[in-house]
Amino acid sequence: MTSTTPTTSSTSTTSVRELAEAIAPELIELRHDLHRHPELGLDLPRTQQAVLAALDGLDLEITLGKGLSSVVAVLRGRGAPHDDGAGDGAAERPVVLLRGDMDGLPVTEATGVDFASQEPGRMHACGHDLHTAGLVGAARILHALRDDLAGDVVLMFQPGEEGPGGAEPMLREGLLDAAGRRVDAAYAIHVYAAERPRGVWFGRPGPQMAAADEVVITVQGKGGHGSQPQYALDPVPVACEMVLALQTMVTRRFDAFDPVVVTVGRISSGTVNNVIPDDAVIEATLRTFSAEHRERAHSEIRRVAEHVAAAHGLTATVDIGNGYPVTVNDADEFAFAQATVVDVFGEDRWSDMPLPEAGAEDMAFVLEEVPGAYLNVGACVVDDHTTAEDNHSPRAAYDDSVVPDIAVLLAELALRRTAAGVRRP
């Protein structure tokens, strides 16, 4: 088992930092270029080309996605592998995955920065431009230090994190075996425009972000005239009753310390005020923090909807779209990543995250397959982070100084984790 104490890389932290500082202007310019031209979803042709151009000249094994604009680059270390003590003279070379998501959001930017989006209705409102530039920086640092890198690194440039989800198709296309051996550990970083001061890292072991599923309930009745409801089967009051019943279900069927959240965001039915419609549709989001409660919540939602409808002589169909699973940080890998942050940046740059967040993240699909850690870092542009606009806001702004820090941490994680060797169960 890997020690939670970060292994000191064979090169010094100062070397990694010096390399990051030297390329910081180029990384920031890349970030600004990506910010000016955000793309959405799985098809990011311009972003993909920008990443390839930024990696040009590095000794990498690059694979482009077949069904999406992903870039997977394998960087081969040339350092001596960790002696696993097996005595067979064949020390295994670990493989570490570093991820950066690349897509923007359908948001009209209102930041007023001089590198604001030039694409109408599109914005890097969640900071993925910083993630991409930071991962490019890590690639360049690790390439310069590959004689000290005691394993291989898979660089995962991912589209579609904001939806419909790029991690799953990348996994199907062989992401985790891109280096010829299975990835041993995976790491990702996400910036925050608010919540924490600039440059402060935070996270938690275990569940860090929720699973998110879309719920659509169709209540099927029989329409009629509003003056004679006794001749109809009115779906509207039944749908309203379901909304309340779902909230009761959450508080009475689930442990409050493993929470379940059902939020109804839309109810639609009918066309005019004096006609009882045939059906009503409820649309909701489901957030859960464990695989067990996620599965149970699916079953309970169906039970409540179907039985409330049946109690009034109606029927209901329930469609639950499996979204992103719970983002779970492996305890050992998280402890290692946290210790690395403290060692590299200092204790004052770390803040514990006591509770998980109800947002969702498709890095969860990777962390279901391999142990790893997902960390956050404050990128607030103002001194008082409590006054800043949060992620996804049209006014969300991110400080450029965080980009080289992301590159430093990703590079250090790869150097130190490969130096630690293959983790044993």
One Martini backbone bead per residue (centre of mass of N, CA, C, O) as a GRO file, in nm:
protein
  425
    1MET     BB    1   0.098   0.034   0.020
    2THR     BB    2   0.070   0.357   0.004
    3SER     BB    3   0.195   0.621   0.126
    4THR     BB    4   0.085   0.934   0.261
    5THR     BB    5   0.364   1.018   0.217
    6PRO     BB    6   0.534   1.212   0.021
    7THR     BB    7   0.738   1.155  -0.223
    8THR     BB    8   1.039   1.256  -0.303
    9SER     BB    9   1.156   1.366  -0.568
   10SER     BB   10   1.445   1.353  -0.760
   11THR     BB   11   1.346   1.621  -0.790
   12SER     BB   12   1.283   1.936  -0.720
   13THR     BB   13   1.044   2.163  -0.656
   14THR     BB   14   1.201   2.398  -0.775
   15SER     BB   15   1.218   2.285  -1.063
   16VAL     BB   16   0.918   2.280  -1.119
   17ARG     BB   17   0.870   2.580  -1.064
   18GLU     BB   18   1.067   2.694  -1.270
   19LEU     BB   19   0.927   2.574  -1.515
   20ALA     BB   20   0.652   2.708  -1.466
   21GLU     BB   21   0.750   3.001  -1.474
   22ALA     BB   22   0.868   2.994  -1.766
   23ILE     BB   23   0.568   2.900  -1.898
   24ALA     BB   24   0.336   3.082  -1.794
   25PRO     BB   25   0.277   3.280  -2.031
   26GLU     BB   26   0.187   3.053  -2.228
   27LEU     BB   27  -0.041   2.934  -2.057
   28ILE     BB   28  -0.208   3.194  -2.035
   29GLU     BB   29  -0.248   3.233  -2.338
   30LEU     BB   30  -0.396   2.970  -2.378
   31ARG     BB   31  -0.627   3.034  -2.190
   32HIS     BB   32  -0.725   3.286  -2.347
   33ASP     BB   33  -0.784   3.144  -2.613
   34LEU     BB   34  -0.994   2.946  -2.502
   35HIS     BB   35  -1.181   3.167  -2.384
   36ARG     BB   36  -1.254   3.303  -2.663
   37HIS     BB   37  -1.316   2.974  -2.770
   38PRO     BB   38  -1.566   2.816  -2.686
   39GLU     BB   39  -1.684   2.480  -2.640
   40LEU     BB   40  -1.928   2.218  -2.680
   41GLY     BB   41  -1.914   1.920  -2.555
   42LEU     BB   42  -1.773   1.667  -2.773
   43ASP     BB   43  -1.723   1.906  -2.996
   44LEU     BB   44  -1.369   2.031  -3.010
   45PRO     BB   45  -1.178   2.120  -3.258
   46ARG     BB   46  -1.020   2.376  -3.170
   47THR     BB   47  -0.923   2.276  -2.896
   48GLN     BB   48  -0.772   2.031  -2.994
   49GLN     BB   49  -0.568   2.191  -3.171
   50ALA     BB   50  -0.451   2.361  -2.940
   51VAL     BB   51  -0.335   2.124  -2.782
   52LEU     BB   52  -0.156   2.005  -3.004
   53ALA     BB   53   0.016   2.261  -3.037
   54ALA     BB   54   0.116   2.267  -2.732
   55LEU     BB   55   0.252   1.961  -2.771
   56ASP     BB   56   0.446   2.026  -2.969
   57GLY     BB   57   0.764   1.845  -2.950
   58LEU     BB   58   0.675   1.616  -2.786
   59ASP     BB   59   0.729   1.292  -2.645
   60LEU     BB   60   0.438   1.149  -2.766
   61GLU     BB   61   0.145   0.940  -2.738
   62ILE     BB   62  -0.117   0.999  -2.965
   63THR     BB   63  -0.479   1.001  -2.915
   64LEU     BB   64  -0.777   1.022  -3.083
   65GLY     BB   65  -1.093   1.049  -3.088
   66LYS     BB   66  -1.367   0.898  -3.248
   67GLY     BB   67  -1.646   1.029  -3.088
   68LEU     BB   68  -1.442   1.261  -2.993
   69SER     BB   69  -1.241   1.556  -2.884
   70SER     BB   70  -0.998   1.391  -2.784
   71VAL     BB   71  -0.690   1.362  -2.576
   72VAL     BB   72  -0.429   1.114  -2.569
   73ALA     BB   73  -0.126   1.118  -2.370
   74VAL     BB   74   0.188   0.953  -2.365
   75LEU     BB   75   0.438   0.955  -2.106
   76ARG     BB   76   0.768   0.846  -2.087
   77GLY     BB   77   0.961   0.735  -1.856
   78ARG     BB   78   1.333   0.718  -1.747
   79GLY     BB   79   1.326   0.618  -1.474
   80ALA     BB   80   1.370   0.438  -1.207
   81PRO     BB   81   1.215   0.192  -1.075
   82HIS     BB   82   1.053   0.059  -0.830
   83ASP     BB   83   1.131  -0.150  -0.568
   84ASP     BB   84   0.915  -0.418  -0.470
   85GLY     BB   85   1.074  -0.678  -0.331
   86ALA     BB   86   1.040  -0.958  -0.499
   87GLY     BB   87   1.326  -1.057  -0.643
   88ASP     BB   88   1.286  -1.058  -0.986
   89GLY     BB   89   1.396  -0.785  -1.134
   90ALA     BB   90   1.079  -0.670  -1.205
   91ALA     BB   91   0.993  -0.378  -1.194
   92GLU     BB   92   0.725  -0.184  -1.183
   93ARG     BB   93   0.552   0.053  -1.386
   94PRO     BB   94   0.377   0.307  -1.325
   95VAL     BB   95   0.047   0.460  -1.379
   96VAL     BB   96  -0.056   0.795  -1.448
   97LEU     BB   97  -0.343   1.006  -1.429
   98LEU     BB   98  -0.425   1.314  -1.603
   99ARG     BB   99  -0.685   1.565  -1.582
  100GLY     BB  100  -0.855   1.769  -1.846
  101ASP     BB  101  -1.103   1.981  -1.908
  102MET     BB  102  -1.252   2.170  -2.215
  103ASP     BB  103  -1.536   2.274  -2.173
  104GLY     BB  104  -1.813   2.467  -2.192
  105LEU     BB  105  -2.088   2.702  -2.180
  106PRO     BB  106  -2.432   2.821  -2.224
  107VAL     BB  107  -2.299   3.132  -2.181
  108THR     BB  108  -2.313   3.477  -2.135
  109GLU     BB  109  -2.071   3.692  -2.111
  110ALA     BB  110  -1.994   3.938  -1.809
  111THR     BB  111  -1.685   4.032  -1.724
  112GLY     BB  112  -1.490   4.232  -1.914
  113VAL     BB  113  -1.261   4.099  -2.026
  114ASP     BB  114  -1.008   4.104  -2.279
  115PHE     BB  115  -1.074   3.763  -2.313
  116ALA     BB  116  -1.345   3.729  -2.399
  117SER     BB  117  -1.588   3.590  -2.547
  118GLN     BB  118  -1.653   3.538  -2.916
  119GLU     BB  119  -1.896   3.342  -2.846
  120PRO     BB  120  -2.213   3.324  -2.868
  121GLY     BB  121  -2.339   3.173  -2.578
  122ARG     BB  122  -2.033   3.133  -2.472
  123MET     BB  123  -1.846   2.986  -2.184
  124HIS     BB  124  -1.586   2.974  -1.935
  125ALA     BB  125  -1.762   2.931  -1.637
  126CYS     BB  126  -1.571   2.671  -1.505
  127GLY     BB  127  -1.246   2.670  -1.584
  128HIS     BB  128  -1.137   2.469  -1.816
  129ASP     BB  129  -0.907   2.643  -1.932
  130LEU     BB  130  -0.721   2.600  -1.686
  131HIS     BB  131  -0.699   2.295  -1.696
  132THR     BB  132  -0.574   2.267  -1.976
  133ALA     BB  133  -0.324   2.447  -1.930
  134GLY     BB  134  -0.218   2.289  -1.682
  135LEU     BB  135  -0.174   2.016  -1.833
  136VAL     BB  136   0.024   2.120  -2.035
  137GLY     BB  137   0.231   2.206  -1.824
  138ALA     BB  138   0.279   1.924  -1.706
  139ALA     BB  139   0.383   1.798  -1.967
  140ARG     BB  140   0.633   1.984  -1.997
  141ILE     BB  141   0.764   1.921  -1.728
  142LEU     BB  142   0.782   1.609  -1.754
  143HIS     BB  143   0.949   1.609  -2.010
  144ALA     BB  144   1.197   1.754  -1.880
  145LEU     BB  145   1.176   1.512  -1.630
  146ARG     BB  146   1.189   1.206  -1.747
  147ASP     BB  147   1.448   1.100  -1.593
  148ASP     BB  148   1.263   1.112  -1.308
  149LEU     BB  149   1.042   0.925  -1.430
  150ALA     BB  150   0.908   0.611  -1.283
  151GLY     BB  151   0.700   0.626  -1.532
  152ASP     BB  152   0.375   0.675  -1.657
  153VAL     BB  153   0.168   0.917  -1.847
  154VAL     BB  154  -0.174   1.006  -1.865
  155LEU     BB  155  -0.325   1.239  -2.080
  156MET     BB  156  -0.653   1.389  -2.015
  157PHE     BB  157  -0.841   1.531  -2.273
  158GLN     BB  158  -1.174   1.647  -2.200
  159PRO     BB  159  -1.483   1.636  -2.309
  160GLY     BB  160  -1.813   1.685  -2.181
  161GLU     BB  161  -1.853   1.742  -1.869
  162GLU     BB  162  -2.125   1.924  -1.892
  163GLY     BB  163  -2.211   1.761  -2.137
  164PRO     BB  164  -2.282   1.423  -2.180
  165GLY     BB  165  -2.005   1.292  -2.131
  166GLY     BB  166  -1.657   1.201  -2.176
  167ALA     BB  167  -1.546   0.966  -2.002
  168GLU     BB  168  -1.689   0.713  -2.102
  169PRO     BB  169  -1.589   0.707  -2.401
  170MET     BB  170  -1.290   0.702  -2.320
  171LEU     BB  171  -1.302   0.432  -2.177
  172ARG     BB  172  -1.406   0.269  -2.425
  173GLU     BB  173  -1.132   0.365  -2.594
  174GLY     BB  174  -0.884   0.296  -2.370
  175LEU     BB  175  -0.758   0.489  -2.156
  176LEU     BB  176  -0.643   0.294  -1.915
  177ASP     BB  177  -0.452   0.140  -2.164
  178ALA     BB  178  -0.262   0.343  -2.323
  179ALA     BB  179   0.029   0.238  -2.191
  180GLY     BB  180  -0.021  -0.097  -2.169
  181ARG     BB  181  -0.120  -0.031  -1.880
  182ARG     BB  182  -0.274   0.004  -1.605
  183VAL     BB  183  -0.394   0.231  -1.420
  184ASP     BB  184  -0.316   0.327  -1.078
  185ALA     BB  185  -0.370   0.650  -1.093
  186ALA     BB  186  -0.588   0.944  -1.036
  187TYR     BB  187  -0.603   1.301  -1.138
  188ALA     BB  188  -0.778   1.608  -1.037
  189ILE     BB  189  -0.869   1.956  -1.116
  190HIS     BB  190  -1.059   2.233  -0.964
  191VAL     BB  191  -1.193   2.539  -1.005
  192TYR     BB  192  -1.278   2.840  -0.806
  193ALA     BB  193  -1.441   3.155  -0.794
  194ALA     BB  194  -1.513   3.070  -0.503
  195GLU     BB  195  -1.530   2.985  -0.140
  196ARG     BB  196  -1.214   3.039  -0.184
  197PRO     BB  197  -0.922   3.144  -0.175
  198ARG     BB  198  -0.664   3.217  -0.346
  199GLY     BB  199  -0.471   2.914  -0.365
  200VAL     BB  200  -0.671   2.722  -0.222
  201TRP     BB  201  -0.692   2.400  -0.115
  202PHE     BB  202  -0.948   2.132  -0.160
  203GLY     BB  203  -1.095   1.846   0.026
  204ARG     BB  204  -1.191   1.486   0.042
  205PRO     BB  205  -1.258   1.195   0.160
  206GLY     BB  206  -1.441   1.026  -0.034
  207PRO     BB  207  -1.713   1.184  -0.078
  208GLN     BB  208  -1.734   1.489  -0.285
  209MET     BB  209  -1.956   1.416  -0.500
  210ALA     BB  210  -2.243   1.376  -0.656
  211ALA     BB  211  -2.494   1.219  -0.780
  212ALA     BB  212  -2.665   1.254  -1.109
  213ASP     BB  213  -3.018   1.256  -1.190
  214GLU     BB  214  -3.279   1.219  -1.419
  215VAL     BB  215  -3.631   1.297  -1.375
  216VAL     BB  216  -3.930   1.146  -1.531
  217ILE     BB  217  -4.279   1.210  -1.479
  218THR     BB  218  -4.577   1.049  -1.602
  219VAL     BB  219  -4.909   1.147  -1.574
  220GLN     BB  220  -5.193   0.936  -1.643
  221GLY     BB  221  -5.501   1.031  -1.767
  222LYS     BB  222  -5.821   1.210  -1.819
  223GLY     BB  223  -5.975   1.422  -1.996
  224GLY     BB  224  -6.164   1.743  -1.959
  225HIS     BB  225  -6.383   1.939  -1.811
  226GLY     BB  226  -6.355   2.176  -1.560
  227SER     BB  227  -6.670   2.147  -1.466
  228GLN     BB  228  -6.622   1.800  -1.486
  229PRO     BB  229  -6.416   1.611  -1.304
  230GLN     BB  230  -6.580   1.339  -1.262
  231TYR     BB  231  -6.513   1.256  -1.585
  232ALA     BB  232  -6.221   1.252  -1.494
  233LEU     BB  233  -5.847   1.226  -1.478
  234ASP     BB  234  -5.663   1.426  -1.285
  235PRO     BB  235  -5.312   1.497  -1.299
  236VAL     BB  236  -5.245   1.753  -1.132
  237PRO     BB  237  -5.295   1.681  -0.827
  238VAL     BB  238  -5.118   1.427  -0.843
  239ALA     BB  239  -4.853   1.569  -0.905
  240CYS     BB  240  -4.851   1.741  -0.650
  241GLU     BB  241  -4.848   1.502  -0.453
  242MET     BB  242  -4.580   1.384  -0.548
  243VAL     BB  243  -4.393   1.609  -0.465
  244LEU     BB  244  -4.451   1.576  -0.161
  245ALA     BB  245  -4.389   1.270  -0.140
  246LEU     BB  246  -4.089   1.289  -0.215
  247GLN     BB  247  -4.004   1.456   0.034
  248THR     BB  248  -4.093   1.247   0.242
  249MET     BB  249  -3.921   1.013   0.141
  250VAL     BB  250  -3.645   1.137   0.199
  251THR     BB  251  -3.695   1.178   0.525
  252ARG     BB  252  -3.815   0.858   0.577
  253ARG     BB  253  -3.600   0.655   0.398
  254PHE     BB  254  -3.339   0.828   0.485
  255ASP     BB  255  -3.039   0.899   0.592
  256ALA     BB  256  -2.918   1.207   0.688
  257PHE     BB  257  -2.597   1.101   0.665
  258ASP     BB  258  -2.708   1.000   0.361
  259PRO     BB  259  -2.806   1.192   0.138
  260VAL     BB  260  -3.113   1.303  -0.028
  261VAL     BB  261  -3.200   1.477  -0.338
  262VAL     BB  262  -3.515   1.626  -0.445
  263THR     BB  263  -3.567   1.833  -0.737
  264VAL     BB  264  -3.821   2.024  -0.864
  265GLY     BB  265  -3.810   2.213  -1.178
  266ARG     BB  266  -4.069   2.081  -1.339
  267ILE     BB  267  -4.411   2.154  -1.450
  268SER     BB  268  -4.637   2.004  -1.693
  269SER     BB  269  -4.969   2.123  -1.812
  270GLY     BB  270  -5.165   2.196  -2.039
  271THR     BB  271  -5.342   2.497  -2.204
  272VAL     BB  272  -5.598   2.568  -2.030
  273ASN     BB  273  -5.820   2.656  -1.761
  274ASN     BB  274  -6.087   2.453  -1.871
  275VAL     BB  275  -5.884   2.199  -1.910
  276ILE     BB  276  -5.834   1.870  -1.869
  277PRO     BB  277  -5.571   1.686  -1.889
  278ASP     BB  278  -5.411   1.386  -1.964
  279ASP     BB  279  -5.131   1.512  -1.855
  280ALA     BB  280  -4.826   1.506  -1.650
  281VAL     BB  281  -4.500   1.664  -1.593
  282ILE     BB  282  -4.207   1.564  -1.416
  283GLU     BB  283  -3.903   1.740  -1.328
  284ALA     BB  284  -3.590   1.609  -1.193
  285THR     BB  285  -3.336   1.602  -0.942
  286LEU     BB  286  -3.086   1.364  -0.834
  287ARG     BB  287  -2.910   1.338  -0.516
  288THR     BB  288  -2.620   1.143  -0.424
  289PHE     BB  289  -2.355   0.977  -0.188
  290SER     BB  290  -2.431   0.675  -0.274
  291ALA     BB  291  -2.481   0.382  -0.431
  292GLU     BB  292  -2.705   0.275  -0.250
  293HIS     BB  293  -2.894   0.532  -0.253
  294ARG     BB  294  -2.925   0.551  -0.552
  295GLU     BB  295  -3.071   0.283  -0.599
  296ARG     BB  296  -3.300   0.329  -0.394
  297ALA     BB  297  -3.414   0.594  -0.512
  298HIS     BB  298  -3.515   0.480  -0.772
  299SER     BB  299  -3.721   0.288  -0.642
  300GLU     BB  300  -3.882   0.498  -0.468
  301ILE     BB  301  -3.980   0.681  -0.692
  302ARG     BB  302  -4.146   0.471  -0.836
  303ARG     BB  303  -4.329   0.391  -0.604
  304VAL     BB  304  -4.457   0.663  -0.545
  305ALA     BB  305  -4.570   0.733  -0.825
  306GLU     BB  306  -4.740   0.475  -0.876
  307HIS     BB  307  -4.912   0.484  -0.606
  308VAL     BB  308  -5.035   0.762  -0.622
  309ALA     BB  309  -5.175   0.714  -0.888
  310ALA     BB  310  -5.341   0.460  -0.801
  311ALA     BB  311  -5.507   0.601  -0.570
  312HIS     BB  312  -5.655   0.777  -0.830
  313GLY     BB  313  -5.666   0.593  -1.105
  314LEU     BB  314  -5.379   0.614  -1.214
  315THR     BB  315  -5.078   0.659  -1.400
  316ALA     BB  316  -4.711   0.594  -1.406
  317THR     BB  317  -4.406   0.708  -1.549
  318VAL     BB  318  -4.050   0.627  -1.507
  319ASP     BB  319  -3.757   0.824  -1.582
  320ILE     BB  320  -3.405   0.738  -1.532
  321GLY     BB  321  -3.115   0.907  -1.583
  322ASN     BB  322  -2.799   0.813  -1.593
  323GLY     BB  323  -2.553   0.983  -1.473
  324TYR     BB  324  -2.346   1.072  -1.241
  325PRO     BB  325  -2.157   0.955  -1.017
  326VAL     BB  326  -1.990   0.930  -0.745
  327THR     BB  327  -1.731   1.117  -0.608
  328VAL     BB  328  -1.445   0.920  -0.510
  329ASN     BB  329  -1.197   0.929  -0.272
  330ASP     BB  330  -0.926   0.780  -0.207
  331ALA     BB  331  -0.775   0.766   0.088
  332ASP     BB  332  -0.473   0.735   0.003
  333GLU     BB  333  -0.465   0.931  -0.241
  334PHE     BB  334  -0.562   1.176  -0.088
  335ALA     BB  335  -0.341   1.189   0.127
  336PHE     BB  336  -0.116   1.223  -0.076
  337ALA     BB  337  -0.219   1.483  -0.215
  338GLN     BB  338  -0.234   1.659   0.036
  339ALA     BB  339   0.065   1.629   0.120
  340THR     BB  340   0.171   1.758  -0.138
  341VAL     BB  341   0.050   2.034  -0.107
  342VAL     BB  342   0.185   2.104   0.164
  343ASP     BB  343   0.479   2.063   0.067
  344VAL     BB  344   0.468   2.270  -0.177
  345PHE     BB  345   0.272   2.523  -0.044
  346GLY     BB  346   0.158   2.475   0.234
  347GLU     BB  347  -0.064   2.481   0.497
  348ASP     BB  348  -0.211   2.760   0.412
  349ARG     BB  349  -0.310   2.603   0.127
  350TRP     BB  350  -0.508   2.439   0.316
  351SER     BB  351  -0.859   2.303   0.311
  352ASP     BB  352  -1.102   2.159   0.454
  353MET     BB  353  -1.378   1.936   0.352
  354PRO     BB  354  -1.640   1.837   0.540
  355LEU     BB  355  -1.838   1.837   0.288
  356PRO     BB  356  -2.005   1.752   0.039
  357GLU     BB  357  -2.108   1.805  -0.291
  358ALA     BB  358  -2.403   1.836  -0.505
  359GLY     BB  359  -2.242   1.821  -0.726
  360ALA     BB  360  -2.114   1.706  -1.044
  361GLU     BB  361  -1.874   1.451  -1.189
  362ASP     BB  362  -1.710   1.260  -1.451
  363MET     BB  363  -1.459   1.156  -1.291
  364ALA     BB  364  -1.614   0.926  -1.149
  365PHE     BB  365  -1.565   0.705  -1.366
  366VAL     BB  366  -1.263   0.676  -1.310
  367LEU     BB  367  -1.288   0.631  -0.989
  368GLU     BB  368  -1.433   0.352  -1.030
  369GLU     BB  369  -1.166   0.208  -1.160
  370VAL     BB  370  -0.961   0.399  -1.001
  371PRO     BB  371  -0.757   0.528  -0.792
  372GLY     BB  372  -0.799   0.863  -0.638
  373ALA     BB  373  -0.800   1.233  -0.692
  374TYR     BB  374  -1.008   1.527  -0.618
  375LEU     BB  375  -0.930   1.867  -0.655
  376ASN     BB  376  -0.938   2.196  -0.523
  377VAL     BB  377  -0.918   2.555  -0.632
  378GLY     BB  378  -0.871   2.874  -0.577
  379ALA     BB  379  -0.960   3.159  -0.832
  380CYS     BB  380  -0.993   3.429  -0.718
  381VAL     BB  381  -0.992   3.785  -0.811
  382VAL     BB  382  -1.061   3.854  -0.520
  383ASP     BB  383  -1.003   3.896  -0.184
  384ASP     BB  384  -1.318   3.845  -0.139
  385HIS     BB  385  -1.476   3.546  -0.190
  386THR     BB  386  -1.774   3.619  -0.085
  387THR     BB  387  -1.815   3.830  -0.347
  388ALA     BB  388  -1.808   3.622  -0.557
  389GLU     BB  389  -1.866   3.459  -0.837
  390ASP     BB  390  -1.975   3.168  -0.937
  391ASN     BB  391  -1.991   2.905  -1.092
  392HIS     BB  392  -2.168   2.965  -1.405
  393SER     BB  393  -2.147   3.247  -1.417
  394PRO     BB  394  -2.128   3.527  -1.627
  395ARG     BB  395  -1.913   3.648  -1.385
  396ALA     BB  396  -1.705   3.440  -1.383
  397ALA     BB  397  -1.374   3.446  -1.234
  398TYR     BB  398  -1.017   3.383  -1.308
  399ASP     BB  399  -0.697   3.335  -1.200
  400ASP     BB  400  -0.397   3.300  -1.365
  401SER     BB  401  -0.204   3.205  -1.124
  402VAL     BB  402  -0.321   2.905  -1.114
  403VAL     BB  403  -0.203   2.759  -1.358
  404PRO     BB  404   0.091   2.689  -1.261
  405ASP     BB  405  -0.007   2.540  -1.006
  406ILE     BB  406  -0.139   2.307  -1.153
  407ALA     BB  407   0.114   2.210  -1.296
  408VAL     BB  408   0.278   2.150  -1.043
  409LEU     BB  409   0.093   1.942  -0.905
  410LEU     BB  410   0.065   1.736  -1.131
  411ALA     BB  411   0.367   1.680  -1.157
  412GLU     BB  412   0.419   1.594  -0.863
  413LEU     BB  413   0.225   1.358  -0.854
  414ALA     BB  414   0.365   1.194  -1.074
  415LEU     BB  415   0.651   1.179  -0.958
  416ARG     BB  416   0.575   1.062  -0.672
  417ARG     BB  417   0.391   0.821  -0.754
  418THR     BB  418   0.602   0.670  -0.927
  419ALA     BB  419   0.817   0.650  -0.699
  420ALA     BB  420   0.626   0.461  -0.512
  421GLY     BB  421   0.475   0.276  -0.696
  422VAL     BB  422   0.296   0.000  -0.685
  423ARG     BB  423  -0.002  -0.069  -0.560
  424ARG     BB  424  -0.108  -0.264  -0.290
  425PRO     BB  425  -0.381  -0.428  -0.145
   0.00000   0.00000   0.00000
